Amino acid sequence: MPTPQAETRVLREKHPTEGAERGRLSPRREALLQARIKDLSLRLGGTPLERYIAQLHSELEAKGICFKPQCYLSDEWGCPSGVPVIGLPFYLADPDLLSIEAELGGGAETEAEILMYLRHEAGHAFNYAYRLYDTDEWRRVFGDYGRPYQDDYKPRPFSRRYVFHISGWYAQKHPDEDFAETFAVWLTPGSDWAKRYQGWGALKKLQYVEEISKRLGRTTPPVQLAEPDFTTEEMEGTVQDHYRQRELDEKVDVELRNAFDHALEDIFWGPGEAPVSASTLVQAERQRLLSTVGHYAGVSRGVVRALVDHLAERTAALNLTLHPDDSREAAMQLASLVTVLAMNYLHTDRFFED
């Protein structure tokens, strides 16, 4: 029996806006922030989530799979290790909570993203329901399920041994995630995976999913357990507590001082030399950098956020300026700088070598 993983998988890291920036929420949403999550009586029924879950089930049926995982509301996306159920973030069940997530969480999931995550979690659930991870065949294709999880995994961008589904090369995190991502790509309608991954090492993994689904799809899963690990009924903390804890969990401390001042001075003009403060461009590009650098480099958003915020602070402290006509080129140079520094951190655990 593989060693159970103690934590559910977090599929997407997001930026909880600091309290000082929060402000200006409506009275209704301010009241929600102070409410205990367990007291909100959140339900899947009557929400758009019902439709997304129904679509997931219809996609499974279309692939010849009779297994339909049970879904429930929790604190985040996840599938308890060994238990074939799917947890969805509680804020998706209420439009006001979704609005809070958009403001404090750095952006709420779109419909397309919700379906992506459901397919991923369905892969975990299918794996657990049929105990695939406990077979020699599965281990030969995906590896050792009992391998410890590492939050700070170091992916190899564009490796053809893995499918690409969730940003950050998530399939490379662990064999269990590799299977879930492969299953999600295989399940996605119109993915044309055989053509898309022709010549890739990942193709044999997709072919395994295709074959095992045909073999087991119409059989009763041996694991019928459907106990969720952490439901909204058990969440004693307030909505505000939830975001404060996420902010602490994702915080990355960096002590860079003036390490990259010279690079910023190469990108921007000096004090008084141009009409616009350069820090406005850094702030304007912040969310784009958090999304794109993490998407392709596989670096955690916490690391990218700490780096971008430091560069914004130094740009302001140096009083650097910008000509509006130079904005496009400056944004490209800034993105290149952040990407290189993030890749340094990914492979060396530091932004620069002393």
N, C-alpha and C positions, 0 to 999 in steps of 0.2 A: 504493500500500500504506500503510495507516495506520501511524503510529508505534507500535511495540509498547510496552505499558506494562511497566515493569520489575518491578512487584510484583504479587502476587496480591491479590485483594480480601479484606479482613477484614470479615466480616459482622456480628460482634457484639463489642463491646468489653466486657471483664469486669474485675472488680476482683481483682488478685492480693493476697491478704492478706499484710500485712507479716510478715517473719520473726518478729518478737517475738510476733505474735499466733498464729503457726502452731501450735506446741507440741501435745502430747497426741495425735499420730498414733500408730497402732499400729506395732509393730516391723516388720511386713510392709511397711507403707506408708513408714516411715522408710527401709527398705532400698531401696524403689523410687525414692525421691527421690535416692539416691546412685548409682543405676544409669544407665549411658549408654543413651540411648533406642535406639540401634542394636543394643544387646546384648539387648534385651527380646524379639526375634523376634516382633514383633506382626504379626498377619495379620487380614484381613477375614473369612476363612473361619471358620465356627463361631461367629460373634458375631451379635448382633441386627442389626448393620449389613447383613449379607447379606439379611435380610428387608426392610429399608428400601430397599436398592438394587433388590431384585426388585420392590418396589411401584412405585418410580420407573419402572422399565422397563415395567411393565404399564400405568402411566398414559400413558406415551409411546405404547405400542402402541394403547391405546384411543383416542388422538387421531390415529391413522393415521400415526405416525412410526416408521420402521423403525430409525432411528439409536438406538443404546444406548451412551451414553458409558462408557468404562472408568473405574473408581474405584480409588483407592489411598490409603494412609495417609500423612499429611504432618504439618507442624507446626500447620496451621490450615486452615480452610475456604478453598478457592480453586480457580481454574481458570487455568492459565498462559495468558497472553495469546496468542491465536492457536492454541492447542493444545486440541482437544476432549476433555479428560480432567478428572476431578473429584478434588480432594484433600480428604480428611476428616481432622479432628484425631485424632492418634494415641491420645489418652486415651479415645476412644469405643470402642476395641477391647478394653478390659480393665476389669472392674468395680472393681478397686482403684485404677487410674488415674482412673477416672471419679469415685470417691469423693474422690481428691485434688483433682481439678478442682473439685468441688463446694465443697471447703473453701478452696482457695487461689485458685481462679479466679472466685469470686463466684457460683457456681451452674452446674451442668452442663446441657447441652441436654436438653429433654424430647423424647419421641418426636415430638410435633407439630412442635417446632422443627427437629429433624433433617430431617424431610420438607420443611419449608419451605425450608431451606437447600439441600437436594438439588435441589429444583425450580428454585431460583434459579440454582445452578451449572449445571444442565442447560440453562438458557437461554443462559448463556455458551457452553457446549459446542456447542449447536445453531447459534448465531451463527457460531462459528469453523469448525465442520464444513462449513457451506455458504457460508462467506465472505460472509455477508449484509452485514456492516459495510462491505464494499467496493463496494456497489451504490448507485447514485443513489437508488433507491427507499427503501432503508433510511435513507440520510442525510436524505432529505426528511422522514421521519417522526420520526427520533430525534436527528439532528444529526451532528456530526463525531466519528467514532470516534478520530481522532488528537488530539483535544483533551487537553491534559495533565490528569492526575489531580491533585486537590487533597484532601488528607486533611481539611483544615478547611473543607469546603464549607459554605455558608450556605443551608440549605433554606428554602423558603417553606411553612410548615406549612399543611396542608389545601388546597394548590394542586390544582385539579382537572385540571391538565395531566398529572398523574402518578398511577399506581396507588399504593396503599398496601399493602405486604406485610411487609417487614422494618422493624422500628422505626427511628425517626430519619429517615423520609422518604428512604430510601436510594436510591430511583429518581432522585432529583435530583442525585446525586453526579456522574454522568457518563453520556453517551449509552449506553455499554456496560451500565452498571448499570440504566439506564432500560429497555433491552430485556430484560435478565435478569429484572427484577422484573415486567415486563409478561407475559413468557412464563410465569413462575411462577404469577401470578394466573390466566392462561388455562388452565394445566395442572391446577390444583387441582380435584379432583373436587367437584362440587356448589357451585362458587364463584358460579355464575349471574352471570358477569361482565357480560353484556349488559344485565341489569336493574340490577345494582349500580352500574354506571358510566354509565347512561343520562344524557345531557346533559352529560357530562364531556368535556373535551378529550382525556382519556386513552383514550376509547372508540375513536378512530381507530387508536390504537396496538394495542389489543387486536384490532381487526378486521384489521389488517395481519398480526399473528401468526396469526390464524385462516386467512387467505387464503394466506400463504406456506407454512404447514404443510400445507395441502391440496395446494398446488402441488408441494412438494418432499418431503413426508413419505415417500413410497414410492420415492424415487430414492436412488442411492448417493451419499453425501457426497463432494465432491471432495477434501476434506482427510482423509486416513487416518492422519495422524501421531498417535501415542498415547504420547509420551514425557513422563512426569511430570517436574516441575521440581525437587522436593525431597522425597525419600522418607524413611521412618523408617530405612532402611538407611544413609542418609547423615548421620544426625543424631548427631554425635560428642558433643554435650553431654549432661549428665545431665538427669533430670527436674527437679531443683531448678534447674539452670541455665536451663531453659526458663521457669520461673515468675519467676526473678530478672530475666531479660531482658524479659519482658512487663511486669513492674512498672516497669522503667526506661523502656520504650517508652511507657507510658501515663501516666507521671508528669507532672503539671502544677504548676509552682511558682507560688504566689500570695503576694503581699506585701500583705495587707489590714490587718494590725495591728488597730486598734480601729474600723475603718470602719463596722461594722454593729452595734456594741455597743448603740446606742440602739434599733435594731429588735428585738434580742433582749430588751432590757429592757421593750419594749412587749408582747412575747408572754408573757414569764414574770414571776414574782414575784421580789423582791429576796432577798438573803441572809437566811435565817432566817424569812422570811415565810410559807413553805409547807413541808410535811413531806418532800417528795421533791426530789431533785436534778434539775434540768431537763435536765442532760446525759444522763440515762438515757433520756429520751424522744427526744432527738436521735439517740442511738445506736440506739434501737429502730426509728426511722423511716429509718435510713440506707439500707438495701438497697431499701426501697420507693421512696425518693427517687431513687436511682441508676437504677432501672428506669423509673419513670413520667416523670420529667422528661426523660430522654433519649429516651424513646419518643415523646412528643408535641412536644417543643421541637426535637429534632434536634441537641442539644448533645452533645458527646462525653462518655462516662462519666468520662473523666479530669478534665474540667473540673468536672462536677457533684461528683465525689468530692472534689476539692481544696476546693471551696466548702463542702460539707457537713462535711468534717473540720475546716475552719477554724471554722465556726460551733459545732461540738461543743467544740472547744478553748476558744473564747471563753466559751461558756456555763459551762464548768467553771471557767475562770479568774475569772469574775465571781461565782461561787457562786450563780447564779440557781436559783430553786426553782419548784416546781409543785404545785398541788393536784390530786390524782388525778382529781377530777370535771371538771377543766378540760382533761384530756389530749386529748380529741377536737378541741376548738376550737383548742388550741395546735398540734396536729399539722397542722390545716388551714392555720393562719396560717404555720407554718414552711414548708409545701409551697408556699404562695403566694410567700413571700419568696424561696425558692430558685429557683422558676420565673422570677420577674421578673428576678433577678440573672443567671440563666443566659441569658435572652433578651437582656439587655443585652450580655452577653459575646458571644453569637452575632452580633449585628448591629454591635457597636462594638469588639470585641476587648478589652473591659475591663468590669469589673463595675460601675463607677460613673465618672462624669465629675468630674474635679477642679474 
